[in-house]
Amino acid sequence: MLAIVIPFYKLFFFEETLQSLANQTDKRFKVYIGNDASPENPNHLLEKYQGQFEFIYHRFESNLGGTSLVKQWERCIAKIENEKWIMILGDDDYLETNVVAKWYQHYDAFYDKSNVIRFASKSVNMKLNGIISDSFTHPLWEKAAASYFRRFKGLTRSTLSEYVFSKESFLNYGFHDFPLAWHSDDAAWLDFSDSRPIYTINDSNVFVRFSIISISGNNETQNLKDLASVYFIKKSILNKFDLFKKNQQIELALYYEVVIKKNRKLKYNEWLELFFIYAINLDFLQFTKCFRRFMLR
């Protein structure tokens, strides 16, 4: 069965999340709600939806999301019982009515072939009065590296809520604890996929909300996001560089340099990493330009 994990903190859009679960045409799922010591009490909503779908609610006495969203995700996941597949759904996101039904309709197609499954998605932009985007769809089968690079190039979008992953892959790899959990999901799909392609269910949508109270919509945390981007490239991209094509490696290396320079100067070992990348890709023009920047630092 499918486990839907909701790390709860904000009440404002939470009823829409719960209503979308109650509206599922297939009820073969179990919801685990982990309250991150929120000052907002969801009990009246939980009482309203009691019996409409199966859920377990737990209030944690200490707040973790303020310092580590990843640790909050992990302690919520630890509440899961026997389910083998996990979706982490934001407390302000919601599902189309047939998401769970489509999950089971597609199950035989991806079972034992993929560890990471994703749904098509639509963004709900609260900065623009709740305008809902067209559906973002993906190739039926796609390597995780190719998927990330499409996002890197701005050709698609990706958020945690639209993915389902095997519990086994999570236990094998875990999440990288980057600041704000920024890129922690991108890193997870590169790890969790474990050389298997991502499978996409394009005939159902997860609705992902963007607002000033969401991390994605908050521009005041850009410095932390940049720091997380550096950690992500160091720990995930550079360690899996062989999964990317040569031209992609060059573009990622250039981005790596740019994002570091937003906050500080490059360290000597980081310059060496860049020299090595350009050298092994036989890109002597970029090597020369990089060396010139190094000398002028």
C-alpha positions as YAML, in Angstrom:
chain: A
units: angstrom
residues:
- id: 1
  name: MET
  ca: [0.00, 0.00, 0.00]
- id: 2
  name: LEU
  ca: [1.01, 3.64, -0.48]
- id: 3
  name: ALA
  ca: [2.07, 5.80, 2.47]
- id: 4
  name: ILE
  ca: [1.40, 9.53, 2.13]
- id: 5
  name: VAL
  ca: [3.50, 11.46, 4.65]
- id: 6
  name: ILE
  ca: [2.53, 15.05, 5.51]
- id: 7
  name: PRO
  ca: [5.04, 17.05, 7.59]
- id: 8
  name: PHE
  ca: [2.57, 19.54, 9.03]
- id: 9
  name: TYR
  ca: [3.29, 23.09, 10.19]
- id: 10
  name: LYS
  ca: [1.00, 25.55, 8.38]
- id: 11
  name: LEU
  ca: [-2.79, 25.44, 8.75]
- id: 12
  name: PHE
  ca: [-3.71, 28.01, 6.10]
- id: 13
  name: PHE
  ca: [-4.08, 25.65, 3.11]
- id: 14
  name: PHE
  ca: [-4.20, 22.37, 5.01]
- id: 15
  name: GLU
  ca: [-7.91, 21.70, 4.57]
- id: 16
  name: GLU
  ca: [-7.52, 21.65, 0.79]
- id: 17
  name: THR
  ca: [-4.80, 19.02, 1.23]
- id: 18
  name: LEU
  ca: [-7.06, 16.88, 3.43]
- id: 19
  name: GLN
  ca: [-10.07, 17.36, 1.15]
- id: 20
  name: SER
  ca: [-8.05, 16.11, -1.83]
- id: 21
  name: LEU
  ca: [-7.23, 12.95, 0.12]
- id: 22
  name: ALA
  ca: [-10.86, 12.44, 1.07]
- id: 23
  name: ASN
  ca: [-11.79, 12.85, -2.60]
- id: 24
  name: GLN
  ca: [-9.50, 10.07, -3.83]
- id: 25
  name: THR
  ca: [-11.45, 7.54, -5.86]
- id: 26
  name: ASP
  ca: [-9.14, 4.77, -4.62]
- id: 27
  name: LYS
  ca: [-8.65, 4.63, -0.85]
- id: 28
  name: ARG
  ca: [-5.75, 2.18, -0.82]
- id: 29
  name: PHE
  ca: [-3.39, 4.55, 0.99]
- id: 30
  name: LYS
  ca: [-2.54, 5.53, 4.53]
- id: 31
  name: VAL
  ca: [-1.66, 9.04, 5.64]
- id: 32
  name: TYR
  ca: [0.92, 9.86, 8.32]
- id: 33
  name: ILE
  ca: [0.72, 13.44, 9.60]
- id: 34
  name: GLY
  ca: [3.64, 14.66, 11.68]
- id: 35
  name: ASN
  ca: [3.02, 17.97, 13.44]
- id: 36
  name: ASP
  ca: [6.34, 19.83, 13.77]
- id: 37
  name: ALA
  ca: [5.38, 21.47, 17.10]
- id: 38
  name: SER
  ca: [3.30, 23.96, 15.16]
- id: 39
  name: PRO
  ca: [1.62, 26.85, 17.03]
- id: 40
  name: GLU
  ca: [-1.45, 26.15, 14.84]
- id: 41
  name: ASN
  ca: [-3.79, 23.36, 15.92]
- id: 42
  name: PRO
  ca: [-5.23, 21.16, 13.13]
- id: 43
  name: ASN
  ca: [-7.43, 19.04, 15.42]
- id: 44
  name: HIS
  ca: [-10.72, 20.52, 14.23]
- id: 45
  name: LEU
  ca: [-9.84, 19.59, 10.64]
- id: 46
  name: LEU
  ca: [-8.66, 16.12, 11.58]
- id: 47
  name: GLU
  ca: [-11.95, 15.52, 13.40]
- id: 48
  name: LYS
  ca: [-13.84, 16.69, 10.31]
- id: 49
  name: TYR
  ca: [-12.05, 14.19, 8.05]
- id: 50
  name: GLN
  ca: [-11.97, 11.30, 10.53]
- id: 51
  name: GLY
  ca: [-13.28, 8.18, 8.78]
- id: 52
  name: GLN
  ca: [-12.99, 9.63, 5.27]
- id: 53
  name: PHE
  ca: [-9.54, 8.09, 4.79]
- id: 54
  name: GLU
  ca: [-7.11, 6.24, 7.02]
- id: 55
  name: PHE
  ca: [-4.60, 8.42, 8.84]
- id: 56
  name: ILE
  ca: [-2.32, 8.51, 11.86]
- id: 57
  name: TYR
  ca: [-1.58, 11.86, 13.49]
- id: 58
  name: HIS
  ca: [1.37, 12.57, 15.77]
- id: 59
  name: ARG
  ca: [2.39, 15.87, 17.33]
- id: 60
  name: PHE
  ca: [6.11, 16.17, 17.99]
- id: 61
  name: GLU
  ca: [6.99, 18.22, 21.05]
- id: 62
  name: SER
  ca: [10.09, 19.82, 19.51]
- id: 63
  name: ASN
  ca: [10.35, 21.77, 16.28]
- id: 64
  name: LEU
  ca: [12.88, 20.39, 13.79]
- id: 65
  name: GLY
  ca: [11.81, 22.08, 10.57]
- id: 66
  name: GLY
  ca: [13.18, 25.40, 11.76]
- id: 67
  name: THR
  ca: [16.69, 23.98, 11.69]
- id: 68
  name: SER
  ca: [16.40, 20.89, 9.48]
- id: 69
  name: LEU
  ca: [13.44, 20.11, 7.24]
- id: 70
  name: VAL
  ca: [15.12, 16.85, 6.27]
- id: 71
  name: LYS
  ca: [15.17, 15.65, 9.89]
- id: 72
  name: GLN
  ca: [11.47, 16.49, 10.14]
- id: 73
  name: TRP
  ca: [10.80, 14.44, 7.00]
- id: 74
  name: GLU
  ca: [12.79, 11.55, 8.40]
- id: 75
  name: ARG
  ca: [11.05, 11.38, 11.76]
- id: 76
  name: CYS
  ca: [7.69, 11.48, 9.97]
- id: 77
  name: ILE
  ca: [8.79, 8.64, 7.69]
- id: 78
  name: ALA
  ca: [9.85, 6.68, 10.78]
- id: 79
  name: LYS
  ca: [6.14, 6.49, 11.75]
- id: 80
  name: ILE
  ca: [5.32, 4.45, 8.64]
- id: 81
  name: GLU
  ca: [4.22, 0.90, 9.33]
- id: 82
  name: ASN
  ca: [4.19, -1.72, 6.53]
- id: 83
  name: GLU
  ca: [3.87, 0.44, 3.42]
- id: 84
  name: LYS
  ca: [6.67, 0.03, 0.86]
- id: 85
  name: TRP
  ca: [6.13, 3.21, -1.17]
- id: 86
  name: ILE
  ca: [6.27, 6.77, 0.17]
- id: 87
  name: MET
  ca: [4.97, 10.14, -0.99]
- id: 88
  name: ILE
  ca: [5.89, 13.25, 1.03]
- id: 89
  name: LEU
  ca: [3.06, 15.69, 0.45]
- id: 90
  name: GLY
  ca: [3.39, 19.33, 1.47]
- id: 91
  name: ASP
  ca: [0.76, 20.65, 3.88]
- id: 92
  name: ASP
  ca: [-0.23, 23.23, 1.26]
- id: 93
  name: ASP
  ca: [-0.22, 20.92, -1.79]
- id: 94
  name: TYR
  ca: [-3.06, 18.70, -2.98]
- id: 95
  name: LEU
  ca: [-3.87, 15.79, -5.27]
- id: 96
  name: GLU
  ca: [-6.11, 15.33, -8.26]
- id: 97
  name: THR
  ca: [-8.91, 12.91, -7.39]
- id: 98
  name: ASN
  ca: [-7.43, 10.00, -9.37]
- id: 99
  name: VAL
  ca: [-3.79, 10.15, -8.20]
- id: 100
  name: VAL
  ca: [-3.98, 7.00, -6.08]
- id: 101
  name: ALA
  ca: [-6.13, 5.19, -8.67]
- id: 102
  name: LYS
  ca: [-3.58, 5.95, -11.39]
- id: 103
  name: TRP
  ca: [-0.78, 4.80, -9.08]
- id: 104
  name: TYR
  ca: [-2.31, 1.32, -8.95]
- id: 105
  name: GLN
  ca: [-3.27, 1.32, -12.64]
- id: 106
  name: HIS
  ca: [0.38, 1.93, -13.57]
- id: 107
  name: TYR
  ca: [1.85, -0.29, -10.86]
- id: 108
  name: ASP
  ca: [2.62, -3.32, -13.03]
- id: 109
  name: ALA
  ca: [4.41, -1.11, -15.56]
- id: 110
  name: PHE
  ca: [7.02, 0.19, -13.11]
- id: 111
  name: TYR
  ca: [7.13, -2.51, -10.42]
- id: 112
  name: ASP
  ca: [10.65, -3.92, -10.09]
- id: 113
  name: LYS
  ca: [11.86, -1.55, -12.84]
- id: 114
  name: SER
  ca: [11.99, 1.79, -11.02]
- id: 115
  name: ASN
  ca: [12.54, 3.07, -7.48]
- id: 116
  name: VAL
  ca: [11.31, 6.60, -8.18]
- id: 117
  name: ILE
  ca: [7.90, 7.39, -9.65]
- id: 118
  name: ARG
  ca: [6.58, 10.86, -10.38]
- id: 119
  name: PHE
  ca: [3.25, 12.37, -11.35]
- id: 120
  name: ALA
  ca: [2.54, 15.19, -13.72]
- id: 121
  name: SER
  ca: [2.05, 18.43, -11.82]
- id: 122
  name: LYS
  ca: [0.40, 21.81, -11.93]
- id: 123
  name: SER
  ca: [1.66, 24.84, -10.02]
- id: 124
  name: VAL
  ca: [-0.76, 27.03, -8.07]
- id: 125
  name: ASN
  ca: [0.71, 30.53, -7.93]
- id: 126
  name: MET
  ca: [-0.72, 32.39, -4.95]
- id: 127
  name: LYS
  ca: [1.29, 35.48, -5.90]
- id: 128
  name: LEU
  ca: [-0.94, 35.63, -9.00]
- id: 129
  name: ASN
  ca: [-4.28, 35.05, -7.27]
- id: 130
  name: GLY
  ca: [-4.04, 31.27, -7.38]
- id: 131
  name: ILE
  ca: [-3.55, 30.92, -11.12]
- id: 132
  name: ILE
  ca: [-3.08, 27.23, -11.99]
- id: 133
  name: SER
  ca: [-0.53, 26.37, -14.66]
- id: 134
  name: ASP
  ca: [-0.85, 23.90, -17.48]
- id: 135
  name: SER
  ca: [0.21, 20.37, -16.63]
- id: 136
  name: PHE
  ca: [3.96, 19.70, -16.51]
- id: 137
  name: THR
  ca: [4.47, 16.25, -18.01]
- id: 138
  name: HIS
  ca: [7.62, 14.18, -18.48]
- id: 139
  name: PRO
  ca: [9.01, 11.32, -20.56]
- id: 140
  name: LEU
  ca: [7.50, 7.99, -19.54]
- id: 141
  name: TRP
  ca: [10.96, 6.67, -18.67]
- id: 142
  name: GLU
  ca: [13.87, 9.02, -17.97]
- id: 143
  name: LYS
  ca: [17.27, 8.72, -16.34]
- id: 144
  name: ALA
  ca: [17.56, 10.74, -13.14]
- id: 145
  name: ALA
  ca: [20.54, 12.73, -14.44]
- id: 146
  name: ALA
  ca: [18.68, 13.67, -17.62]
- id: 147
  name: SER
  ca: [15.66, 14.68, -15.54]
- id: 148
  name: TYR
  ca: [17.73, 16.93, -13.28]
- id: 149
  name: PHE
  ca: [19.51, 18.55, -16.22]
- id: 150
  name: ARG
  ca: [16.18, 19.44, -17.85]
- id: 151
  name: ARG
  ca: [15.24, 21.19, -14.63]
- id: 152
  name: PHE
  ca: [18.64, 22.87, -14.44]
- id: 153
  name: LYS
  ca: [18.07, 24.29, -17.93]
- id: 154
  name: GLY
  ca: [14.64, 25.59, -16.98]
- id: 155
  name: LEU
  ca: [12.84, 23.17, -19.30]
- id: 156
  name: THR
  ca: [10.68, 21.73, -16.54]
- id: 157
  name: ARG
  ca: [9.97, 22.02, -12.82]
- id: 158
  name: SER
  ca: [10.21, 19.56, -9.96]
- id: 159
  name: THR
  ca: [9.14, 19.50, -6.31]
- id: 160
  name: LEU
  ca: [9.12, 16.88, -3.58]
- id: 161
  name: SER
  ca: [5.34, 16.41, -3.44]
- id: 162
  name: GLU
  ca: [4.96, 14.98, -6.94]
- id: 163
  name: TYR
  ca: [7.29, 12.01, -6.33]
- id: 164
  name: VAL
  ca: [6.81, 8.55, -4.84]
- id: 165
  name: PHE
  ca: [9.86, 6.51, -3.85]
- id: 166
  name: SER
  ca: [10.46, 3.07, -2.47]
- id: 167
  name: LYS
  ca: [11.01, 2.78, 1.26]
- id: 168
  name: GLU
  ca: [13.94, 0.47, 0.53]
- id: 169
  name: SER
  ca: [15.76, 3.12, -1.52]
- id: 170
  name: PHE
  ca: [15.20, 5.67, 1.25]
- id: 171
  name: LEU
  ca: [16.64, 3.30, 3.86]
- id: 172
  name: ASN
  ca: [19.64, 2.63, 1.61]
- id: 173
  name: TYR
  ca: [20.52, 6.26, 0.93]
- id: 174
  name: GLY
  ca: [18.56, 8.72, 3.06]
- id: 175
  name: PHE
  ca: [18.23, 12.42, 2.27]
- id: 176
  name: HIS
  ca: [21.09, 14.91, 2.13]
- id: 177
  name: ASP
  ca: [20.50, 17.52, 4.83]
- id: 178
  name: PHE
  ca: [21.05, 20.71, 2.82]
- id: 179
  name: PRO
  ca: [19.97, 24.14, 4.18]
- id: 180
  name: LEU
  ca: [16.18, 24.59, 3.82]
- id: 181
  name: ALA
  ca: [16.21, 21.08, 2.24]
- id: 182
  name: TRP
  ca: [16.90, 23.01, -0.99]
- id: 183
  name: HIS
  ca: [17.98, 20.43, -3.61]
- id: 184
  name: SER
  ca: [17.61, 17.62, -1.05]
- id: 185
  name: ASP
  ca: [14.91, 16.12, -3.27]
- id: 186
  name: ASP
  ca: [17.04, 16.52, -6.43]
- id: 187
  name: ALA
  ca: [19.89, 14.71, -4.68]
- id: 188
  name: ALA
  ca: [17.51, 11.99, -3.50]
- id: 189
  name: TRP
  ca: [16.30, 11.10, -6.99]
- id: 190
  name: LEU
  ca: [19.90, 10.80, -8.21]
- id: 191
  name: ASP
  ca: [20.58, 8.44, -5.28]
- id: 192
  name: PHE
  ca: [17.28, 6.60, -4.91]
- id: 193
  name: SER
  ca: [16.99, 5.79, -8.61]
- id: 194
  name: ASP
  ca: [20.10, 3.61, -8.20]
- id: 195
  name: SER
  ca: [20.79, 3.53, -11.96]
- id: 196
  name: ARG
  ca: [17.15, 2.75, -12.72]
- id: 197
  name: PRO
  ca: [15.06, 5.25, -14.71]
- id: 198
  name: ILE
  ca: [12.32, 7.42, -13.24]
- id: 199
  name: TYR
  ca: [8.83, 6.38, -14.33]
- id: 200
  name: THR
  ca: [6.20, 9.07, -14.91]
- id: 201
  name: ILE
  ca: [2.42, 8.89, -14.49]
- id: 202
  name: ASN
  ca: [1.34, 11.67, -16.84]
- id: 203
  name: ASP
  ca: [-2.43, 11.14, -16.66]
- id: 204
  name: SER
  ca: [-2.87, 12.53, -13.15]
- id: 205
  name: ASN
  ca: [-1.60, 15.68, -11.43]
- id: 206
  name: VAL
  ca: [-0.23, 16.80, -8.10]
- id: 207
  name: PHE
  ca: [-0.98, 20.49, -7.43]
- id: 208
  name: VAL
  ca: [2.00, 22.32, -5.94]
- id: 209
  name: ARG
  ca: [1.36, 25.66, -4.28]
- id: 210
  name: PHE
  ca: [3.77, 28.61, -4.48]
- id: 211
  name: SER
  ca: [3.25, 31.50, -2.08]
- id: 212
  name: ILE
  ca: [5.24, 33.96, 0.01]
- id: 213
  name: ILE
  ca: [5.04, 31.52, 2.94]
- id: 214
  name: SER
  ca: [6.51, 28.63, 0.95]
- id: 215
  name: ILE
  ca: [10.27, 28.14, 0.69]
- id: 216
  name: SER
  ca: [10.19, 28.22, -3.11]
- id: 217
  name: GLY
  ca: [8.28, 31.49, -3.12]
- id: 218
  name: ASN
  ca: [10.37, 33.24, -0.45]
- id: 219
  name: ASN
  ca: [13.17, 35.33, -1.95]
- id: 220
  name: GLU
  ca: [14.52, 36.40, 1.44]
- id: 221
  name: THR
  ca: [16.29, 33.06, 1.88]
- id: 222
  name: GLN
  ca: [18.28, 33.24, -1.36]
- id: 223
  name: ASN
  ca: [21.67, 33.17, 0.39]
- id: 224
  name: LEU
  ca: [20.79, 29.89, 2.10]
- id: 225
  name: LYS
  ca: [19.50, 28.50, -1.20]
- id: 226
  name: ASP
  ca: [22.80, 29.42, -2.88]
- id: 227
  name: LEU
  ca: [24.72, 27.71, -0.08]
- id: 228
  name: ALA
  ca: [22.57, 24.61, -0.49]
- id: 229
  name: SER
  ca: [23.24, 24.67, -4.24]
- id: 230
  name: VAL
  ca: [26.99, 24.55, -3.58]
- id: 231
  name: TYR
  ca: [26.59, 21.59, -1.20]
- id: 232
  name: PHE
  ca: [24.36, 19.84, -3.73]
- id: 233
  name: ILE
  ca: [26.85, 20.17, -6.55]
- id: 234
  name: LYS
  ca: [29.76, 19.07, -4.35]
- id: 235
  name: LYS
  ca: [28.04, 16.07, -2.76]
- id: 236
  name: SER
  ca: [25.69, 14.90, -5.49]
- id: 237
  name: ILE
  ca: [26.61, 16.24, -8.93]
- id: 238
  name: LEU
  ca: [30.42, 16.01, -8.79]
- id: 239
  name: ASN
  ca: [30.21, 12.54, -7.26]
- id: 240
  name: LYS
  ca: [27.95, 11.40, -10.10]
- id: 241
  name: PHE
  ca: [29.56, 13.32, -12.94]
- id: 242
  name: ASP
  ca: [29.86, 10.22, -15.10]
- id: 243
  name: LEU
  ca: [26.03, 10.16, -15.34]
- id: 244
  name: PHE
  ca: [26.08, 13.45, -17.26]
- id: 245
  name: LYS
  ca: [27.14, 14.08, -20.84]
- id: 246
  name: LYS
  ca: [30.32, 16.07, -21.47]
- id: 247
  name: ASN
  ca: [28.55, 19.26, -22.54]
- id: 248
  name: GLN
  ca: [26.33, 18.97, -19.45]
- id: 249
  name: GLN
  ca: [29.40, 18.60, -17.23]
- id: 250
  name: ILE
  ca: [30.82, 21.84, -18.62]
- id: 251
  name: GLU
  ca: [27.58, 23.76, -17.97]
- id: 252
  name: LEU
  ca: [27.30, 22.37, -14.45]
- id: 253
  name: ALA
  ca: [30.93, 23.28, -13.75]
- id: 254
  name: LEU
  ca: [30.33, 26.87, -14.86]
- id: 255
  name: TYR
  ca: [27.25, 27.07, -12.64]
- id: 256
  name: TYR
  ca: [29.24, 25.64, -9.72]
- id: 257
  name: GLU
  ca: [31.75, 28.49, -10.04]
- id: 258
  name: VAL
  ca: [29.06, 31.15, -10.37]
- id: 259
  name: VAL
  ca: [27.01, 30.02, -7.37]
- id: 260
  name: ILE
  ca: [30.08, 29.89, -5.10]
- id: 261
  name: LYS
  ca: [31.08, 33.40, -6.14]
- id: 262
  name: LYS
  ca: [27.70, 34.75, -5.07]
- id: 263
  name: ASN
  ca: [28.81, 34.46, -1.45]
- id: 264
  name: ARG
  ca: [32.59, 34.03, -1.34]
- id: 265
  name: LYS
  ca: [35.80, 33.42, -3.27]
- id: 266
  name: LEU
  ca: [36.61, 29.94, -4.52]
- id: 267
  name: LYS
  ca: [38.99, 27.85, -2.46]
- id: 268
  name: TYR
  ca: [42.15, 26.40, -3.99]
- id: 269
  name: ASN
  ca: [40.74, 22.85, -4.11]
- id: 270
  name: GLU
  ca: [37.60, 24.15, -5.86]
- id: 271
  name: TRP
  ca: [39.71, 25.73, -8.59]
- id: 272
  name: LEU
  ca: [41.49, 22.37, -8.97]
- id: 273
  name: GLU
  ca: [38.13, 20.62, -9.36]
- id: 274
  name: LEU
  ca: [37.23, 22.98, -12.18]
- id: 275
  name: PHE
  ca: [40.58, 22.59, -13.92]
- id: 276
  name: PHE
  ca: [40.18, 18.82, -13.75]
- id: 277
  name: ILE
  ca: [36.65, 18.92, -15.21]
- id: 278
  name: TYR
  ca: [37.70, 21.05, -18.17]
- id: 279
  name: ALA
  ca: [40.85, 18.97, -18.72]
- id: 280
  name: ILE
  ca: [39.12, 15.57, -18.81]
- id: 281
  name: ASN
  ca: [36.51, 16.98, -21.19]
- id: 282
  name: LEU
  ca: [39.28, 18.37, -23.44]
- id: 283
  name: ASP
  ca: [37.67, 21.81, -23.30]
- id: 284
  name: PHE
  ca: [40.84, 23.86, -23.56]
- id: 285
  name: LEU
  ca: [38.98, 27.12, -24.12]
- id: 286
  name: GLN
  ca: [37.13, 26.83, -20.80]
- id: 287
  name: PHE
  ca: [40.32, 25.59, -19.14]
- id: 288
  name: THR
  ca: [42.16, 28.69, -20.32]
- id: 289
  name: LYS
  ca: [39.35, 31.04, -19.26]
- id: 290
  name: CYS
  ca: [39.17, 29.35, -15.88]
- id: 291
  name: PHE
  ca: [42.93, 29.64, -15.41]
- id: 292
  name: ARG
  ca: [42.74, 33.35, -16.26]
- id: 293
  name: ARG
  ca: [40.00, 33.87, -13.67]
- id: 294
  name: PHE
  ca: [42.12, 31.94, -11.16]
- id: 295
  name: MET
  ca: [45.11, 34.23, -11.76]
- id: 296
  name: LEU
  ca: [42.94, 37.35, -11.40]
- id: 297
  name: ARG
  ca: [41.19, 36.20, -8.22]
...
